[in-house]
Amino acid sequence: MKRYAGIALAAVLFLLPSPGTSAGPVCGDRQKVIASLADKYAEEPVAIGVTANGGVIEVLKSPHGESWTILFTYPSGPSCLVASGEAWQDLEAKIKGPGA
């Protein structure tokens, strides 16, 4: 479980702009960000996880996957858009046998 949290945190840190870039991440109050994504793109949360530092990472998508957003909420409160795109596809869950 910790391995996945570390991977998620690494992905977030990789996707956030570096200090040398002029544009910073778009951040705000989580409820307002979620409401804005719902209003503009009909996106709703479909996956969530807690990172090693206590932050929360969420994937939001529109009903048919036309658009998607990854949102990171810091333990201190602000929520930041990490990435967004189109054509989200859910992968079929695979049933694993014993010992898998």
Summary of the structure (lengths in Angstrom):
residues: 100
radius of gyration: 14.8
end to end distance: 15.3
largest distance: 50.9
contacts: 229
relative contact order: 0.19
helix: 26%
strand: 30%
